[in-house]
Amino acid sequence: MTFGSGGTYPNGSLVGIKLMAAPDTRPVAGDSLQPSNTYFIINNFGTNSSFSKLSSIRFKNLTLNSNVSFKDNALRLYHRNSFDYGNSWSTNFNTSSQIVINSSQMDVFFNNNLSLSKFGQFALVGNSINTANISIKNDNNLKLWVSEDKNWLHVQMGNNYYPGSARFSITDINGRLHFVKILDINENESHIILNISDLSSSVYFLNVDQKGKRSTGKFILNQ
């Protein structure tokens, strides 16, 4: 976290805790916590209970959920006081400025007019997608085939895709996340090749997320 230059600082320890359980009340009913069933508490043990506003905060090495689509690659940050409970979360306190994904983990940055002047409980929320409603048939916009050596997945995007950033994720039939990669797709670049050499034999779903929309395809890997 980063405080603005000058001003007043906590003048003591700040302790952050990641709680591996959902809060008593979710900030938004129906939307998914990120990571799943997790929220955070940051307590100020410094001598200054009042301090200058934070200009940025980062949540590091978070586990990705397989059933969350990031609308415009963004997560929403909600806040309430340390000992609050019930429906007392703030209203969409801030939206992430950057999400950096590395394998199955991510760092989430908030620095868009953050103006955070107190600590307490924090929750990150993404737009949920009900994976139970995903058809086992390939999306008409995706054509998938596995290379003969079983190491590469070929993805033909079809005509309904957008130049720009796209999130490619692979889950198994139990919803477990096995692969995540963010790619910048150029105009007229509709054929994508993904390295799947680490996958074992199973049935998989490829999810392609762009601009709040998801295309899904199914493929079978027989090693």
Sequence and secondary structure as in RCSB ss.txt:
>XXXX:A:sequence
MTFGSGGTYPNGSLVGIKLMAAPDTRPVAGDSLQPSNTYFIINNFGTNSSFSKLSSIRFKNLTLNSNVSFKDNAL
RLYHRNSFDYGNSWSTNFNTSSQIVINSSQMDVFFNNNLSLSKFGQFALVGNSINTANISIKNDNNLKLWVSEDK
NWLHVQMGNNYYPGSARFSITDINGRLHFVKILDINENESHIILNISDLSSSVYFLNVDQKGKRSTGKFILNQ
>XXXX:A:secstr
 EE SSS    S EEEEEESS  SS SSTTSEESSTT EEEEEE SS SS   EEEEEEEEEE  TTEE GGG  
EEEEE TT  SS   SS EE SEEEEETTEEEEEE SS  B   EEEEEEEEE  GGG  SS  TT EEEE TTS
SEEEEE  SS  SEEEEEEEEETT  EEEEEEEEE TT  EEEEE TT  SEEEEEEEEETTEEEEEEEEE  
